[in-house]
Amino acid sequence: MKKTRFSIDQIIRILAEAETPGNSVASVARKYGIVEQTI
């Protein structure tokens, strides 16, 4: 598997999406191809 690096802006956007009511951390992690524990 290729290691993906996210920019600071992308990381902030991903974290904000995970915090949004109605979104689960698991679904956001799956969407971006990262493990749930990373979030």
C-alpha positions in Angstrom: 0.0 0.0 0.0 1.1 3.5 -0.8 1.7 5.8 2.2 -0.4 9.0 1.8 0.6 12.2 3.4 -2.0 14.8 4.2 -1.4 18.6 4.3 -2.2 20.5 7.5 -5.3 21.9 5.8 -6.5 18.4 4.8 -5.9 17.1 8.3 -8.0 20.0 9.8 -10.8 19.3 7.3 -10.8 15.6 8.1 -10.9 16.2 11.9 -13.7 18.7 11.5 -15.7 16.3 9.4 -15.2 13.6 12.1 -16.5 16.0 14.7 -19.7 16.9 12.7 -22.9 15.5 14.3 -24.2 12.6 12.3 -20.7 11.4 11.0 -19.0 8.6 12.7 -15.2 8.5 13.1 -15.2 5.0 11.5 -17.0 6.3 8.3 -14.6 9.3 8.0 -11.6 7.1 8.5 -12.8 4.6 5.9 -13.5 7.5 3.4 -9.9 8.8 3.6 -8.3 5.4 3.9 -6.8 5.9 7.4 -7.3 3.8 10.5 -9.8 4.9 13.1 -7.2 5.2 15.9 -5.4 7.9 13.9 -8.4 10.2 14.2 
